[in-house]
C-alpha cells in the first residue's frame, strides 16, 4: 500500500499532496498564531477583553459564512484558481493586519481605532482562509484514487491540526523576543502557501465542467432520523438538558430552603410540606 503523499496522475500534470499539506498547515498556523499575540497587544493598546473576543469571533463567523461560497466557486471556476485567489487575499489581509498592529503599537491610537482596524483585517483574513479547508478536501477527492482517499484527507486534516498546535506556541516564543517580529513572520506565512500552490499544484483540466448540485434533506447521504445513531443522540441530549435544568433549579432553590429552616422550629418538616419541595430536591 502506498503512502498518503503518493504522486498520482492528474489531468493538469503530476499531482502530489505536499503543497496541500503545506497550505493546510501554514494556513491554520497563521490563523491560530494571532491568538497567542493579541493578548499582549491588547494590553499595550488599552483594549478591553471583549474587544479581543469580538475580533477573534468575527474571523470565525466570516470563516463559517464564506466556506460554502468558496466551495461552490471552486466547482465553477476550478480548484487551483480559487485556492490562489483565496491565498492571495489571505496574504494581503494578514499583511494589512500585521502592518496596522505594528503601527498601532508605535502610535497607540484611540482604542476604538485599534479595535476597528484589528477586527476588519482579522475578519478579512478569516473570510479568505475559509477557502482552504474545503477546497483542499475537494482537490484530494478529485485527484486521489478511492482506495487512498480517506488516508489522504486524514493527512490534510492532520497537517491543519498540527498548524493549530504549533502556531500559538511558536508565536508565543517569538513574542517574547519581539511582538512586531512575531506579527511580520506570521504575515509572511500565507505568501509561502500561495507560492507552494502556484508552483506545485497542477492546473485543473480545461475541459472539466462540474454541474451545480443542491443538497436536499431527502438525499440518501443524509442519515434518516430513524437511524441507530439518532435515538441515543436524542436521549443523551434530553439527559443533558434535564441535568442542566435540575442543577439550575437546585441552586436557585437553596436560598429558599435556608430561609425556611431559619423560620421554622422544625426546618426539615417545614421544607417537606412546602409545595416547592420537588424542585428543591437538589
N, C-alpha and C positions, 0 to 999 in steps of 0.2 A: 504494500500500500504506500502511496506516495505521500509526501509532506503536504501541509496546507498551503505552502508557498510554491507549489509546483507550477511551472510555467506551462500553459496550455495554449492551443491555437485559438486565435481571436480574429475577427474579421478585419480589424484595423492593424494587425501586427501581433507580435508575441505579447501575451498577457501575463502579468505577474502580480501577485498580491502585495508585493513590497511597497509600492507607492501608496496603496490604500492603507496598509498598516501604519506607515509613517504619517499619513494625513490624519487618520483617526486618532493616533496617539498624540500628535502635536496639537491638533485642534482641541481635544479635551484638556490637555496640559495647559494650554493658553487660557481657556475659559476658567479653569479651577485655580490657576496660579494667582489670578487677580484677587480671589477671595482672601488669600493669605496676606496681601499687602494693603488692602483697602482699609483695614482697621487702623494701623498706624497713621496712614494718610489722613483718615477722617479726624483723628485727634489733632493732628497738626493744622488742619484746615478749619477746626471748630465745628465740625458736623456732628449731628446727633445720631444715635444708633439707628433710629428709624430711617434716616437718610440713606445709610448704607444698605439696610434691609430693602428699601424701596428700589435702589439701583440694581441690586442683585436679583430681586424678584422681577423687575421689568425685563431683564435679559431672559429670564426663564420663560416668562409669558410670551415674549417675541419668538423664542425658540419653539414653543409649543404651537403657536399660531402659524408659523411660516413653514414648518416641516412638511405638511401636506402640499403646500404650494410648490415647494422645490421638487418634491417627488413627481407631481403632475408635469411640471416643466421639463423634467428630465425625460419623461415619456414622449414629450412633444418635440424637443429640440436636441436630445442626446445627453447621455450621462456626463461625458467628459466636458462638454461645453458648460453645462450647469455647474459642475464642480469648479471649473476655472472661474466662472463669473462669481460664484459664492465665495471662493477663497480670495479672490481679488478684493471683493467688498469687505470680507473679514479682515484682511491685512490692512486696508485703508482705515477702517473703523477702529481697529486696535492701535494703529499708529496715531490716529487722532486722539484716542483715549490717553495714550502714553504722553503725547506732547501736551495735551491740556492739563493732565495731572502734574506734570513737571513744571509747567508754567504756574499752575495754582500753588504749588509748594514754594515757588520762588516769590510770587507776588502776594499770596494769601488774600484773595478777593473776598467779597461778601459770601457768606455761607450759601445763600440761595443760588449764586452763580456757580459755585463749585458743585452744588448738588445737581443743578440742571445740566451742566456740561458733562459731568460724570454719568448721569443717568442716560442722556441722549446717546453718548458714544457707546456705553455698555449695551444699551438696547439694540443699537445698530449691529454691534458685534454678535449678539445673540440671534438676531434675525438672519444674518448671513451664515453663521455657523450651523443653523438649523438644517442646511442642505447636506452637511457632511454625513451624518449617520444614515439617513435613508438612501442617499444616492450611492454611498459606498456599498450598502447592502444590495442595491439594485445591480450595481456593476458585478458583484460576486454572483448574483443569480443569473446574470446574462452570460458570463464567461466561464463559469466553473461547472464541471460535469456533476450530474446529480449525486454520484457516489461521494464526491468530495465537498459538496456544497455546505453541509452542516458544519464540517470542520473548518472550512474557510470563513464562514460567517462567525463562528466562535472565535477564530483568530482575530478577526477585525474587532469584535466586541472586547476581547482581552486586551488588545492594543489601546482601545479607548479607556478601559478601566485602568490600565497602567498609567496613562496620562493623568487620570483623575487622582491617582495616588501620589505620583511623583511631583505633579505641578505645585501643590501647596507647600510641600517640603522644600523643593528647590527654590521657590520664590521666597520662602521664609529665610533660607540661608543667604540668598542674595540681598534681601532687605536688611539683614544685619550688617552688611557692608555698605550698601547704598540703596535707598528706595528708588532713586532716579535710574540707577543702572538696572535694577530689577525690572522696572517698567519697560525700559527700552529693549532689554533682552526678550521679555515676553512679547513685545510688539513685533519683534523680528521673526518669531517662530511661524506665524501664518505665511510669511513670504517664502520661507523654506518649503512649506507644504505646497504652495502654489507652484514653485519650481519643480518639485517632485512630480506632481500631476502633469504639468505641461511637458516635462521631459520624458517621463517613463510610462505614462498611461496611454495605451493605444487609442487612436480615434475610433469613434463609432462607425459602423458600416454606413456608407452614404445612402444605400438603397433601403435601409431598415426603417420601417414605419411601425408605430405602435398605436393600436386602437385604444381610444379613451374608454375606460370602463368605470362604472359606478358600482360600488359595493352596496348590495341591498341586504336587509335583515334576513331575507329568505335564502341568502347564499348558503350553499352546503358547507362552506368552510367555517361558518359561524356555528358553534355548538348550540344545540337546541336547549331550551330551559329544562327539558326532561332528562338531560344527560346525567350520568352518575356523579359528575362533579357539582352540579347545581344545588342539589339538596343539602350536601354537607356545607357548602359555602353559605347558603341561605340560613341554615341552622346556626352556624358559627357567628354570622352577623347578628342574628337575634340574641344569641347568648351574650355577645359583647355589648349590645345595646342595653340588655337587661342589667348586666353587671355595672355598666356606667351609670344607668339611672338609679340603681339601688345604692351605689356608693354616694351619688349626689344627694339623694333623699335622706340617707342616713346621716350624712354630715350636716345637712340643713336642719334635721330634727334634733340633733344632740343638744343645742341650747334650750329647746323646748322641754326636753326631758330633765335637764338640770334645774330649770325653774320649777317644774312640777315636784321634784324631790325636795327642794327647799321649802315649798309652800305647804306640803302635806306632812303630817307626823308619820304617815305610812307611805313613803315615797314610791315604793315599788307597787303597792296596791293602787295608788292613785294613777300611776302611769299605766298599769294594766287596764284600768277602767276607762282610759282615755280613748275616744273614737279614732285617734290617730296612731294607735299602738302598732298597727300592721306596717305602716310606712316608716315607723321609727324603730324597727327591729334591728337596725344595723349597729 
